[in-house]
Amino acid sequence: MILPIVAYGDPVLRKVGVEITKDYPHLEKLLDDMFETMEKSKGVGLAAPQVNKAIRLFIIDSTRMYDEGEKNEGIRQVFINAKMLEETGNEWAYEEGCLSIPNIRAEVFREKKIRIQYLDHDFKKHEKIFTGLTARVIQHEYDHIEGKLFIDHLQPLKRTLLKGRLEKISKGKVDVEYKMKFPKL
Ligand code: NI
């Protein structure tokens, strides 16, 4: 089932997600729905707050970001109760977008390498290092479960310039091809 994606301006996007346990209601169905929703909207990641659930859960599919033949560089994976342990290396710029903030893209600087702890789909604990584009997507999705958005990383002037467009998005005045839930519609 495709879930509506919560648009910018909804308070759920600003909540710090809570941890979940194995008996979280209908978790399997939620994960299926999130993968389906991410694929239909051509996203490379989706966090639970974006489908109106303030919990520490996100999924990513960075395989789409790599060319044919390099697909194994990416990962398609569930992250539950993730905890960022370390971000290191030089900051590099990459143009990010977000399904909750359609049609706006901006360069964001983030560190190159991360060390993260998380539970997988079976609630098995992992601690792993990721780099490059995969790290980038994880950092973006991790921000979501901390109540942060990529636009928070921009210079104040740049953010001010986007204000009008962001306000329009929250009112549903945006051209978008996937199902959304607008807070001020
Ligand atoms: Ni996003």
Backbone and ligand atoms as CSV (ligand in chain L), in Angstrom:
chain,resi,resn,atom,element,x,y,z
A,1,MET,N,N,0.837,-1.189,0.000
A,1,MET,CA,C,0.000,0.000,0.000
A,1,MET,C,C,0.883,1.254,0.000
A,2,ILE,N,N,0.528,2.177,-0.868
A,2,ILE,CA,C,1.312,3.409,-0.916
A,2,ILE,C,C,0.820,4.372,0.162
A,3,LEU,N,N,1.755,4.875,0.930
A,3,LEU,CA,C,1.416,5.783,2.030
A,3,LEU,C,C,1.610,7.222,1.566
A,4,PRO,N,N,0.770,8.141,2.057
A,4,PRO,CA,C,1.000,9.545,1.713
A,4,PRO,C,C,2.255,10.055,2.418
A,5,ILE,N,N,3.043,10.835,1.716
A,5,ILE,CA,C,4.261,11.392,2.311
A,5,ILE,C,C,3.940,12.761,2.904
A,6,VAL,N,N,4.325,12.912,4.157
A,6,VAL,CA,C,4.062,14.143,4.894
A,6,VAL,C,C,4.910,15.281,4.319
A,7,ALA,N,N,4.268,16.403,4.054
A,7,ALA,CA,C,4.976,17.537,3.458
A,7,ALA,C,C,5.575,18.460,4.518
A,8,TYR,N,N,6.528,19.235,4.078
A,8,TYR,CA,C,7.180,20.250,4.913
A,8,TYR,C,C,6.131,21.068,5.670
A,9,GLY,N,N,6.428,21.334,6.931
A,9,GLY,CA,C,5.522,22.152,7.743
A,9,GLY,C,C,4.740,21.322,8.741
A,10,ASP,N,N,4.702,20.004,8.520
A,10,ASP,CA,C,3.997,19.133,9.464
A,10,ASP,C,C,4.891,18.922,10.693
A,11,PRO,N,N,4.317,19.110,11.906
A,11,PRO,CA,C,5.134,18.981,13.122
A,11,PRO,C,C,5.798,17.606,13.294
A,12,VAL,N,N,5.234,16.558,12.671
A,12,VAL,CA,C,5.831,15.225,12.843
A,12,VAL,C,C,7.259,15.185,12.312
A,13,LEU,N,N,7.569,16.032,11.329
A,13,LEU,CA,C,8.921,16.061,10.748
A,13,LEU,C,C,9.936,16.705,11.695
A,14,ARG,N,N,9.439,17.330,12.755
A,14,ARG,CA,C,10.320,18.005,13.714
A,14,ARG,C,C,10.453,17.243,15.023
A,15,LYS,N,N,9.808,16.088,15.107
A,15,LYS,CA,C,9.892,15.302,16.347
A,15,LYS,C,C,11.116,14.402,16.333
A,16,VAL,N,N,11.716,14.222,17.497
A,16,VAL,CA,C,12.792,13.239,17.622
A,16,VAL,C,C,12.111,11.884,17.775
A,17,GLY,N,N,12.468,10.965,16.890
A,17,GLY,CA,C,11.808,9.658,16.887
A,17,GLY,C,C,12.111,8.846,18.138
A,18,VAL,N,N,11.136,8.038,18.550
A,18,VAL,CA,C,11.352,7.155,19.703
A,18,VAL,C,C,11.768,5.766,19.207
A,19,GLU,N,N,12.492,5.058,20.068
A,19,GLU,CA,C,12.925,3.709,19.707
A,19,GLU,C,C,11.725,2.769,19.688
A,20,ILE,N,N,11.852,1.713,18.899
A,20,ILE,CA,C,10.761,0.734,18.847
A,20,ILE,C,C,11.285,-0.644,19.267
A,21,THR,N,N,10.328,-1.516,19.564
A,21,THR,CA,C,10.672,-2.903,19.903
A,21,THR,C,C,10.081,-3.816,18.832
A,22,LYS,N,N,10.488,-5.070,18.916
A,22,LYS,CA,C,10.060,-6.085,17.954
A,22,LYS,C,C,8.542,-6.181,17.824
A,23,ASP,N,N,7.837,-5.877,18.921
A,23,ASP,CA,C,6.376,-6.021,18.893
A,23,ASP,C,C,5.669,-4.723,18.480
A,24,TYR,N,N,6.394,-3.818,17.844
A,24,TYR,CA,C,5.742,-2.609,17.320
A,24,TYR,C,C,4.624,-3.051,16.367
A,25,PRO,N,N,3.407,-2.513,16.559
A,25,PRO,CA,C,2.256,-3.015,15.801
A,25,PRO,C,C,2.441,-2.945,14.272
A,26,HIS,N,N,2.189,-4.063,13.632
A,26,HIS,CA,C,2.191,-4.169,12.161
A,26,HIS,C,C,3.487,-3.663,11.528
A,27,LEU,N,N,4.600,-3.965,12.152
A,27,LEU,CA,C,5.893,-3.488,11.651
A,27,LEU,C,C,6.197,-4.018,10.243
A,28,GLU,N,N,5.905,-5.307,10.055
A,28,GLU,CA,C,6.187,-5.937,8.758
A,28,GLU,C,C,5.444,-5.214,7.631
A,29,LYS,N,N,4.186,-4.931,7.894
A,29,LYS,CA,C,3.342,-4.236,6.913
A,29,LYS,C,C,3.864,-2.811,6.686
A,30,LEU,N,N,4.257,-2.156,7.756
A,30,LEU,CA,C,4.782,-0.792,7.640
A,30,LEU,C,C,6.027,-0.774,6.749
A,31,LEU,N,N,6.916,-1.752,6.960
A,31,LEU,CA,C,8.147,-1.802,6.154
A,31,LEU,C,C,7.828,-2.064,4.685
A,32,ASP,N,N,6.935,-3.010,4.437
A,32,ASP,CA,C,6.511,-3.282,3.047
A,32,ASP,C,C,5.967,-2.011,2.404
A,33,ASP,N,N,5.098,-1.336,3.138
A,33,ASP,CA,C,4.469,-0.120,2.610
A,33,ASP,C,C,5.509,0.983,2.382
A,34,MET,N,N,6.466,1.075,3.285
A,34,MET,CA,C,7.495,2.115,3.124
A,34,MET,C,C,8.358,1.844,1.889
A,35,PHE,N,N,8.728,0.581,1.670
A,35,PHE,CA,C,9.520,0.260,0.472
A,35,PHE,C,C,8.720,0.565,-0.796
A,36,GLU,N,N,7.447,0.184,-0.769
A,36,GLU,CA,C,6.602,0.432,-1.945
A,36,GLU,C,C,6.470,1.948,-2.199
A,37,THR,N,N,6.279,2.695,-1.127
A,37,THR,CA,C,6.121,4.153,-1.225
A,37,THR,C,C,7.401,4.811,-1.737
A,38,MET,N,N,8.547,4.346,-1.207
A,38,MET,CA,C,9.839,4.898,-1.644
A,38,MET,C,C,10.052,4.635,-3.131
A,39,GLU,N,N,9.741,3.405,-3.550
A,39,GLU,CA,C,9.978,3.062,-4.958
A,39,GLU,C,C,9.069,3.844,-5.898
A,40,LYS,N,N,7.790,3.946,-5.532
A,40,LYS,CA,C,6.838,4.669,-6.380
A,40,LYS,C,C,7.185,6.145,-6.505
A,41,SER,N,N,7.775,6.706,-5.464
A,41,SER,CA,C,8.097,8.135,-5.502
A,41,SER,C,C,9.546,8.361,-5.955
A,42,LYS,N,N,10.208,7.261,-6.356
A,42,LYS,CA,C,11.579,7.302,-6.862
A,42,LYS,C,C,12.569,7.894,-5.863
A,43,GLY,N,N,12.345,7.586,-4.582
A,43,GLY,CA,C,13.254,8.052,-3.537
A,43,GLY,C,C,14.397,7.072,-3.350
A,44,VAL,N,N,15.457,7.532,-2.718
A,44,VAL,CA,C,16.572,6.644,-2.371
A,44,VAL,C,C,16.578,6.362,-0.869
A,45,GLY,N,N,15.637,6.979,-0.177
A,45,GLY,CA,C,15.513,6.743,1.253
A,45,GLY,C,C,14.168,7.251,1.729
A,46,LEU,N,N,13.700,6.704,2.843
A,46,LEU,CA,C,12.432,7.165,3.415
A,46,LEU,C,C,12.477,6.901,4.919
A,47,ALA,N,N,12.122,7.923,5.688
A,47,ALA,CA,C,12.144,7.794,7.143
A,47,ALA,C,C,10.712,7.771,7.672
A,48,ALA,N,N,10.508,7.047,8.770
A,48,ALA,CA,C,9.166,6.877,9.329
A,48,ALA,C,C,8.429,8.209,9.580
A,49,PRO,N,N,9.114,9.258,10.072
A,49,PRO,CA,C,8.373,10.521,10.268
A,49,PRO,C,C,7.725,11.033,8.973
A,50,GLN,N,N,8.315,10.671,7.835
A,50,GLN,CA,C,7.754,11.118,6.548
A,50,GLN,C,C,6.455,10.395,6.201
A,51,VAL,N,N,6.175,9.296,6.916
A,51,VAL,CA,C,4.874,8.645,6.739
A,51,VAL,C,C,4.092,8.746,8.058
A,52,ASN,N,N,4.395,9.856,8.757
A,52,ASN,CA,C,3.618,10.251,9.932
A,52,ASN,C,C,3.839,9.399,11.181
A,53,LYS,N,N,5.006,8.801,11.315
A,53,LYS,CA,C,5.300,8.013,12.521
A,53,LYS,C,C,6.625,8.486,13.116
A,54,ALA,N,N,6.554,9.062,14.312
A,54,ALA,CA,C,7.759,9.620,14.937
A,54,ALA,C,C,8.541,8.520,15.666
A,55,ILE,N,N,9.044,7.575,14.882
A,55,ILE,CA,C,9.824,6.463,15.441
A,55,ILE,C,C,11.181,6.392,14.739
A,56,ARG,N,N,12.132,5.699,15.419
A,56,ARG,CA,C,13.496,5.630,14.886
A,56,ARG,C,C,13.611,4.496,13.873
A,57,LEU,N,N,13.092,4.756,12.705
A,57,LEU,CA,C,13.104,3.767,11.633
A,57,LEU,C,C,13.258,4.480,10.302
A,58,PHE,N,N,14.196,3.992,9.487
A,58,PHE,CA,C,14.264,4.487,8.113
A,58,PHE,C,C,14.760,3.384,7.195
A,59,ILE,N,N,14.486,3.549,5.909
A,59,ILE,CA,C,14.949,2.585,4.915
A,59,ILE,C,C,15.754,3.357,3.872
A,60,ILE,N,N,16.695,2.669,3.257
A,60,ILE,CA,C,17.403,3.324,2.165
A,60,ILE,C,C,17.601,2.337,1.011
A,61,ASP,N,N,17.675,2.889,-0.179
A,61,ASP,CA,C,18.061,2.108,-1.348
A,61,ASP,C,C,19.020,2.960,-2.161
A,62,SER,N,N,20.296,2.835,-1.830
A,62,SER,CA,C,21.287,3.667,-2.532
A,62,SER,C,C,21.756,2.996,-3.819
A,63,THR,N,N,21.264,1.785,-4.105
A,63,THR,CA,C,21.689,1.112,-5.346
A,63,THR,C,C,21.278,1.947,-6.563
A,64,ARG,N,N,20.156,2.673,-6.433
A,64,ARG,CA,C,19.663,3.506,-7.531
A,64,ARG,C,C,20.626,4.633,-7.892
A,65,MET,N,N,21.523,4.972,-6.976
A,65,MET,CA,C,22.412,6.108,-7.205
A,65,MET,C,C,23.656,5.718,-7.996
A,66,TYR,N,N,23.851,4.421,-8.143
A,66,TYR,CA,C,25.047,3.954,-8.855
A,66,TYR,C,C,24.670,3.478,-10.252
A,67,ASP,N,N,25.627,3.547,-11.142
A,67,ASP,CA,C,25.400,3.102,-12.513
A,67,ASP,C,C,25.324,1.587,-12.561
A,68,GLU,N,N,24.719,1.097,-13.620
A,68,GLU,CA,C,24.671,-0.336,-13.901
A,68,GLU,C,C,26.094,-0.904,-13.815
A,69,GLY,N,N,26.251,-2.047,-13.151
A,69,GLY,CA,C,27.584,-2.613,-13.026
A,69,GLY,C,C,28.258,-2.225,-11.712
A,70,GLU,N,N,27.743,-1.153,-11.115
A,70,GLU,CA,C,28.295,-0.722,-9.816
A,70,GLU,C,C,27.224,-0.800,-8.742
A,71,LYS,N,N,26.124,-1.479,-9.067
A,71,LYS,CA,C,24.971,-1.506,-8.164
A,71,LYS,C,C,25.314,-2.062,-6.785
A,72,ASN,N,N,26.296,-2.974,-6.757
A,72,ASN,CA,C,26.644,-3.562,-5.452
A,72,ASN,C,C,27.380,-2.579,-4.537
A,73,GLU,N,N,27.673,-1.394,-5.056
A,73,GLU,CA,C,28.242,-0.343,-4.213
A,73,GLU,C,C,27.174,0.205,-3.256
A,74,GLY,N,N,25.942,0.088,-3.680
A,74,GLY,CA,C,24.850,0.628,-2.873
A,74,GLY,C,C,24.250,-0.432,-1.965
A,75,ILE,N,N,23.343,-0.011,-1.090
A,75,ILE,CA,C,22.654,-0.971,-0.229
A,75,ILE,C,C,21.159,-0.688,-0.237
A,76,ARG,N,N,20.394,-1.754,0.026
A,76,ARG,CA,C,18.948,-1.622,0.161
A,76,ARG,C,C,18.643,-2.235,1.517
A,77,GLN,N,N,18.289,-1.404,2.461
A,77,GLN,CA,C,18.327,-1.867,3.846
A,77,GLN,C,C,17.422,-1.095,4.805
A,78,VAL,N,N,17.054,-1.784,5.883
A,78,VAL,CA,C,16.251,-1.204,6.965
A,78,VAL,C,C,17.185,-0.814,8.119
A,79,PHE,N,N,16.974,0.341,8.693
A,79,PHE,CA,C,17.722,0.771,9.885
A,79,PHE,C,C,16.724,1.055,11.007
A,80,ILE,N,N,16.851,0.282,12.091
A,80,ILE,CA,C,15.949,0.466,13.240
A,80,ILE,C,C,16.771,0.933,14.440
A,81,ASN,N,N,16.223,1.891,15.183
A,81,ASN,CA,C,16.864,2.442,16.402
A,81,ASN,C,C,18.323,2.833,16.161
A,82,ALA,N,N,18.570,3.443,15.023
A,82,ALA,CA,C,19.946,3.796,14.658
A,82,ALA,C,C,20.528,4.845,15.603
A,83,LYS,N,N,21.828,4.726,15.800
A,83,LYS,CA,C,22.559,5.697,16.615
A,83,LYS,C,C,23.855,6.035,15.883
A,84,MET,N,N,24.004,7.285,15.492
A,84,MET,CA,C,25.213,7.714,14.794
A,84,MET,C,C,26.347,7.779,15.812
A,85,LEU,N,N,27.418,7.036,15.555
A,85,LEU,CA,C,28.523,6.983,16.519
A,85,LEU,C,C,29.619,7.978,16.162
A,86,GLU,N,N,29.824,8.167,14.856
A,86,GLU,CA,C,30.930,9.019,14.426
A,86,GLU,C,C,30.737,9.473,12.983
A,87,GLU,N,N,31.091,10.718,12.721
A,87,GLU,CA,C,31.125,11.220,11.337
A,87,GLU,C,C,32.492,11.853,11.159
A,88,THR,N,N,33.246,11.359,10.185
A,88,THR,CA,C,34.626,11.833,10.018
A,88,THR,C,C,34.953,12.085,8.547
A,89,GLY,N,N,36.117,12.643,8.338
A,89,GLY,CA,C,36.566,12.903,6.971
A,89,GLY,C,C,36.175,14.297,6.537
A,90,ASN,N,N,36.711,14.680,5.387
A,90,ASN,CA,C,36.423,16.020,4.875
A,90,ASN,C,C,34.959,16.165,4.507
A,91,GLU,N,N,34.439,17.360,4.753
A,91,GLU,CA,C,33.068,17.638,4.327
A,91,GLU,C,C,33.048,17.789,2.815
A,92,TRP,N,N,32.037,17.229,2.191
A,92,TRP,CA,C,31.901,17.371,0.741
A,92,TRP,C,C,30.470,17.773,0.410
A,93,ALA,N,N,30.357,18.512,-0.693
A,93,ALA,CA,C,29.055,19.038,-1.092
A,93,ALA,C,C,28.347,18.046,-2.003
A,94,TYR,N,N,27.054,17.904,-1.802
A,94,TYR,CA,C,26.253,17.071,-2.700
A,94,TYR,C,C,24.853,17.676,-2.741
A,95,GLU,N,N,24.267,17.685,-3.917
A,95,GLU,CA,C,22.944,18.276,-4.047
A,95,GLU,C,C,21.880,17.304,-3.534
A,96,GLU,N,N,21.212,17.689,-2.453
A,96,GLU,CA,C,20.200,16.824,-1.852
A,96,GLU,C,C,18.795,17.332,-2.140
A,97,GLY,N,N,17.874,16.403,-2.087
A,97,GLY,CA,C,16.465,16.723,-2.171
A,97,GLY,C,C,15.766,15.885,-1.127
A,98,CYS,N,N,14.446,16.042,-1.009
A,98,CYS,CA,C,13.719,15.291,0.021
A,98,CYS,C,C,12.286,15.116,-0.445
A,99,LEU,N,N,11.742,13.908,-0.299
A,99,LEU,CA,C,10.373,13.645,-0.743
A,99,LEU,C,C,9.363,14.527,-0.011
A,100,SER,N,N,9.702,14.997,1.191
A,100,SER,CA,C,8.805,15.870,1.950
A,100,SER,C,C,8.907,17.329,1.509
A,101,ILE,N,N,9.932,17.635,0.706
A,101,ILE,CA,C,10.160,19.012,0.241
A,101,ILE,C,C,10.328,18.977,-1.279
A,102,PRO,N,N,9.251,18.647,-2.000
A,102,PRO,CA,C,9.393,18.405,-3.437
A,102,PRO,C,C,9.897,19.622,-4.215
A,103,ASN,N,N,10.636,19.308,-5.269
A,103,ASN,CA,C,11.130,20.300,-6.242
A,103,ASN,C,C,12.131,21.306,-5.683
A,104,ILE,N,N,12.659,21.054,-4.512
A,104,ILE,CA,C,13.729,21.912,-3.996
A,104,ILE,C,C,14.962,21.036,-3.800
A,105,ARG,N,N,16.069,21.491,-4.382
A,105,ARG,CA,C,17.327,20.779,-4.204
A,105,ARG,C,C,18.384,21.799,-3.811
A,106,ALA,N,N,19.306,21.376,-2.982
A,106,ALA,CA,C,20.372,22.300,-2.577
A,106,ALA,C,C,21.601,21.510,-2.164
A,107,GLU,N,N,22.740,22.145,-2.359
A,107,GLU,CA,C,24.005,21.521,-1.951
A,107,GLU,C,C,24.122,21.528,-0.446
A,108,VAL,N,N,24.427,20.360,0.091
A,108,VAL,CA,C,24.609,20.224,1.537
A,108,VAL,C,C,26.011,19.671,1.774
A,109,PHE,N,N,26.696,20.232,2.756
A,109,PHE,CA,C,28.023,19.726,3.129
A,109,PHE,C,C,27.892,18.732,4.282
A,110,ARG,N,N,28.456,17.547,4.081
A,110,ARG,CA,C,28.465,16.552,5.168
A,110,ARG,C,C,29.800,15.831,5.141
A,111,GLU,N,N,30.115,15.230,6.297
A,111,GLU,CA,C,31.365,14.474,6.375
A,111,GLU,C,C,31.253,13.179,5.575
A,112,LYS,N,N,32.416,12.701,5.141
A,112,LYS,CA,C,32.482,11.635,4.149
A,112,LYS,C,C,32.208,10.229,4.703
A,113,LYS,N,N,32.542,10.042,5.954
A,113,LYS,CA,C,32.530,8.680,6.493
A,113,LYS,C,C,31.736,8.637,7.803
A,114,ILE,N,N,30.917,7.606,7.945
A,114,ILE,CA,C,30.150,7.487,9.186
A,114,ILE,C,C,30.332,6.109,9.817
A,115,ARG,N,N,30.174,6.093,11.127
A,115,ARG,CA,C,30.122,4.822,11.857
A,115,ARG,C,C,28.785,4.840,12.586
A,116,ILE,N,N,27.974,3.841,12.326
A,116,ILE,CA,C,26.613,3.853,12.839
A,116,ILE,C,C,26.245,2.496,13.440
A,117,GLN,N,N,25.434,2.557,14.491
A,117,GLN,CA,C,24.934,1.344,15.127
A,117,GLN,C,C,23.428,1.278,14.854
A,118,TYR,N,N,22.941,0.097,14.544
A,118,TYR,CA,C,21.508,-0.020,14.238
A,118,TYR,C,C,21.059,-1.473,14.356
A,119,LEU,N,N,19.757,-1.666,14.361
A,119,LEU,CA,C,19.187,-3.009,14.314
A,119,LEU,C,C,18.680,-3.240,12.901
A,120,ASP,N,N,18.862,-4.452,12.415
A,120,ASP,CA,C,18.355,-4.746,11.075
A,120,ASP,C,C,16.895,-5.191,11.165
A,121,HIS,N,N,16.383,-5.621,10.055
A,121,HIS,CA,C,15.018,-6.081,9.907
A,121,HIS,C,C,14.630,-7.135,10.975
A,122,ASP,N,N,15.615,-7.957,11.375
A,122,ASP,CA,C,15.358,-9.008,12.378
A,122,ASP,C,C,15.763,-8.585,13.791
A,123,PHE,N,N,15.993,-7.300,13.981
A,123,PHE,CA,C,16.397,-6.742,15.275
A,123,PHE,C,C,17.760,-7.265,15.733
A,124,LYS,N,N,18.579,-7.609,14.760
A,124,LYS,CA,C,19.948,-8.002,15.060
A,124,LYS,C,C,20.806,-6.732,15.033
A,125,LYS,N,N,21.672,-6.608,16.051
A,125,LYS,CA,C,22.455,-5.388,16.191
A,125,LYS,C,C,23.700,-5.389,15.288
A,126,HIS,N,N,23.972,-4.255,14.658
A,126,HIS,CA,C,25.151,-4.096,13.801
A,126,HIS,C,C,25.843,-2.785,14.129
A,127,GLU,N,N,27.145,-2.763,13.880
A,127,GLU,CA,C,27.872,-1.497,13.900
A,127,GLU,C,C,28.692,-1.481,12.617
A,128,LYS,N,N,28.461,-0.478,11.771
A,128,LYS,CA,C,29.108,-0.497,10.459
A,128,LYS,C,C,29.632,0.866,10.060
A,129,ILE,N,N,30.577,0.808,9.123
A,129,ILE,CA,C,31.127,2.034,8.546
A,129,ILE,C,C,30.603,2.161,7.112
A,130,PHE,N,N,30.135,3.322,6.759
A,130,PHE,CA,C,29.688,3.595,5.383
A,130,PHE,C,C,30.395,4.854,4.889
A,131,THR,N,N,30.587,4.912,3.573
A,131,THR,CA,C,31.223,6.094,2.988
A,131,THR,C,C,30.462,6.518,1.730
A,132,GLY,N,N,30.844,7.662,1.215
A,132,GLY,CA,C,30.339,8.115,-0.087
A,132,GLY,C,C,28.834,8.319,-0.128
A,133,LEU,N,N,28.236,7.941,-1.255
A,133,LEU,CA,C,26.815,8.202,-1.480
A,133,LEU,C,C,25.924,7.464,-0.491
A,134,THR,N,N,26.308,6.238,-0.151
A,134,THR,CA,C,25.498,5.488,0.816
A,134,THR,C,C,25.510,6.190,2.171
A,135,ALA,N,N,26.687,6.644,2.604
A,135,ALA,CA,C,26.776,7.395,3.862
A,135,ALA,C,C,25.899,8.640,3.782
A,136,ARG,N,N,25.936,9.294,2.652
A,136,ARG,CA,C,25.163,10.520,2.433
A,136,ARG,C,C,23.665,10.289,2.648
A,137,VAL,N,N,23.148,9.206,2.045
A,137,VAL,CA,C,21.709,8.919,2.192
A,137,VAL,C,C,21.388,8.583,3.649
A,138,ILE,N,N,22.259,7.818,4.283
A,138,ILE,CA,C,22.027,7.469,5.690
A,138,ILE,C,C,22.016,8.746,6.547
A,139,GLN,N,N,22.961,9.635,6.303
A,139,GLN,CA,C,23.014,10.895,7.071
A,139,GLN,C,C,21.717,11.698,6.895
A,140,HIS,N,N,21.232,11.745,5.667
A,140,HIS,CA,C,19.990,12.482,5.391
A,140,HIS,C,C,18.807,11.841,6.131
A,141,GLU,N,N,18.713,10.512,6.043
A,141,GLU,CA,C,17.585,9.823,6.697
A,141,GLU,C,C,17.725,9.856,8.212
A,142,TYR,N,N,18.958,9.764,8.686
A,142,TYR,CA,C,19.188,9.834,10.134
A,142,TYR,C,C,18.725,11.194,10.674
A,143,ASP,N,N,18.996,12.241,9.933
A,143,ASP,CA,C,18.500,13.575,10.303
A,143,ASP,C,C,16.989,13.530,10.537
A,144,HIS,N,N,16.264,12.844,9.653
A,144,HIS,CA,C,14.800,12.776,9.781
A,144,HIS,C,C,14.376,12.202,11.136
A,145,ILE,N,N,15.056,11.150,11.587
A,145,ILE,CA,C,14.625,10.568,12.872
A,145,ILE,C,C,15.090,11.419,14.062
A,146,GLU,N,N,15.889,12.441,13.779
A,146,GLU,CA,C,16.282,13.409,14.806
A,146,GLU,C,C,15.459,14.697,14.676
A,147,GLY,N,N,14.478,14.683,13.789
A,147,GLY,CA,C,13.630,15.862,13.598
A,147,GLY,C,C,14.277,16.956,12.772
A,148,LYS,N,N,15.302,16.576,11.997
A,148,LYS,CA,C,16.007,17.572,11.174
A,148,LYS,C,C,15.744,17.358,9.691
A,149,LEU,N,N,15.923,18.434,8.928
A,149,LEU,CA,C,15.728,18.381,7.476
A,149,LEU,C,C,16.970,18.931,6.785
A,150,PHE,N,N,17.150,18.553,5.518
A,150,PHE,CA,C,18.396,18.975,4.853
A,150,PHE,C,C,18.517,20.496,4.745
A,151,ILE,N,N,17.387,21.176,4.681
A,151,ILE,CA,C,17.436,22.641,4.561
A,151,ILE,C,C,17.997,23.300,5.831
A,152,ASP,N,N,17.981,22.567,6.948
A,152,ASP,CA,C,18.560,23.105,8.192
A,152,ASP,C,C,20.066,23.306,8.052
A,153,HIS,N,N,20.673,22.602,7.091
A,153,HIS,CA,C,22.126,22.691,6.914
A,153,HIS,C,C,22.536,23.874,6.043
A,154,LEU,N,N,21.554,24.539,5.443
A,154,LEU,CA,C,21.896,25.626,4.515
A,154,LEU,C,C,22.230,26.913,5.262
A,155,GLN,N,N,22.918,27.803,4.570
A,155,GLN,CA,C,23.226,29.124,5.117
A,155,GLN,C,C,21.905,29.857,5.358
A,156,PRO,N,N,21.845,30.681,6.430
A,156,PRO,CA,C,20.591,31.403,6.744
A,156,PRO,C,C,20.023,32.184,5.555
A,157,LEU,N,N,20.891,32.792,4.763
A,157,LEU,CA,C,20.409,33.574,3.625
A,157,LEU,C,C,19.696,32.689,2.611
A,158,LYS,N,N,20.312,31.564,2.328
A,158,LYS,CA,C,19.743,30.612,1.374
A,158,LYS,C,C,18.378,30.108,1.883
A,159,ARG,N,N,18.310,29.860,3.183
A,159,ARG,CA,C,17.052,29.392,3.783
A,159,ARG,C,C,15.969,30.456,3.672
A,160,THR,N,N,16.359,31.707,3.906
A,160,THR,CA,C,15.407,32.809,3.807
A,160,THR,C,C,14.852,32.896,2.386
A,161,LEU,N,N,15.728,32.693,1.410
A,161,LEU,CA,C,15.296,32.763,0.014
A,161,LEU,C,C,14.299,31.658,-0.333
A,162,LEU,N,N,14.355,30.543,0.389
A,162,LEU,CA,C,13.462,29.412,0.106
A,162,LEU,C,C,12.125,29.515,0.832
A,163,LYS,N,N,12.023,30.465,1.748
A,163,LYS,CA,C,10.868,30.542,2.644
A,163,LYS,C,C,9.509,30.506,1.928
A,164,GLY,N,N,9.384,31.315,0.878
A,164,GLY,CA,C,8.139,31.385,0.130
A,164,GLY,C,C,7.766,30.055,-0.494
A,165,ARG,N,N,8.763,29.401,-1.077
A,165,ARG,CA,C,8.503,28.107,-1.726
A,165,ARG,C,C,8.140,27.046,-0.692
A,166,LEU,N,N,8.772,27.102,0.470
A,166,LEU,CA,C,8.476,26.136,1.533
A,166,LEU,C,C,7.047,26.320,2.042
A,167,GLU,N,N,6.651,27.574,2.181
A,167,GLU,CA,C,5.296,27.889,2.634
A,167,GLU,C,C,4.267,27.334,1.634
A,168,LYS,N,N,4.573,27.481,0.356
A,168,LYS,CA,C,3.680,26.963,-0.688
A,168,LYS,C,C,3.556,25.443,-0.598
A,169,ILE,N,N,4.695,24.785,-0.358
A,169,ILE,CA,C,4.675,23.325,-0.239
A,169,ILE,C,C,3.740,22.912,0.895
A,170,SER,N,N,3.842,23.576,2.043
A,170,SER,CA,C,3.012,23.172,3.186
A,170,SER,C,C,1.525,23.397,2.904
A,171,LYS,N,N,1.233,24.278,1.940
A,171,LYS,CA,C,-0.168,24.526,1.562
A,171,LYS,C,C,-0.629,23.669,0.386
A,172,GLY,N,N,0.273,22.819,-0.082
A,172,GLY,CA,C,-0.105,21.922,-1.185
A,172,GLY,C,C,0.029,22.561,-2.556
A,173,LYS,N,N,0.601,23.764,-2.595
A,173,LYS,CA,C,0.773,24.439,-3.891
A,173,LYS,C,C,2.094,24.022,-4.505
A,174,VAL,N,N,2.131,22.785,-4.952
A,174,VAL,CA,C,3.349,22.222,-5.521
A,174,VAL,C,C,2.959,21.116,-6.492
A,175,ASP,N,N,3.753,21.003,-7.530
A,175,ASP,CA,C,3.483,20.014,-8.554
A,175,ASP,C,C,4.234,18.734,-8.196
A,176,VAL,N,N,3.496,17.710,-7.797
A,176,VAL,CA,C,4.162,16.504,-7.339
A,176,VAL,C,C,3.409,15.279,-7.846
A,177,GLU,N,N,4.166,14.231,-8.176
A,177,GLU,CA,C,3.535,13.071,-8.813
A,177,GLU,C,C,3.202,11.930,-7.863
A,178,TYR,N,N,3.589,12.087,-6.596
A,178,TYR,CA,C,3.236,11.039,-5.634
A,178,TYR,C,C,2.260,11.598,-4.596
A,179,LYS,N,N,1.671,10.670,-3.847
A,179,LYS,CA,C,0.644,11.056,-2.876
A,179,LYS,C,C,1.291,11.740,-1.670
A,180,MET,N,N,0.741,12.916,-1.292
A,180,MET,CA,C,1.286,13.646,-0.143
A,180,MET,C,C,0.191,14.078,0.812
A,181,LYS,N,N,0.623,14.393,2.036
A,181,LYS,CA,C,-0.293,14.937,3.049
A,181,LYS,C,C,0.256,16.316,3.404
A,182,PHE,N,N,-0.543,17.355,3.125
A,182,PHE,CA,C,-0.085,18.732,3.321
A,182,PHE,C,C,-0.658,19.310,4.607
A,183,PRO,N,N,0.188,19.858,5.481
A,183,PRO,CA,C,-0.306,20.324,6.791
A,183,PRO,C,C,-1.215,21.544,6.724
A,184,LYS,N,N,-1.044,22.379,5.703
A,184,LYS,CA,C,-1.844,23.636,5.676
A,184,LYS,C,C,-2.832,23.677,4.527
A,185,LEU,N,N,-3.181,22.517,4.024
A,185,LEU,CA,C,-4.111,22.486,2.885
A,185,LEU,C,C,-5.541,22.746,3.382
L,1,NI,NI,NI,14.294,13.543,3.273
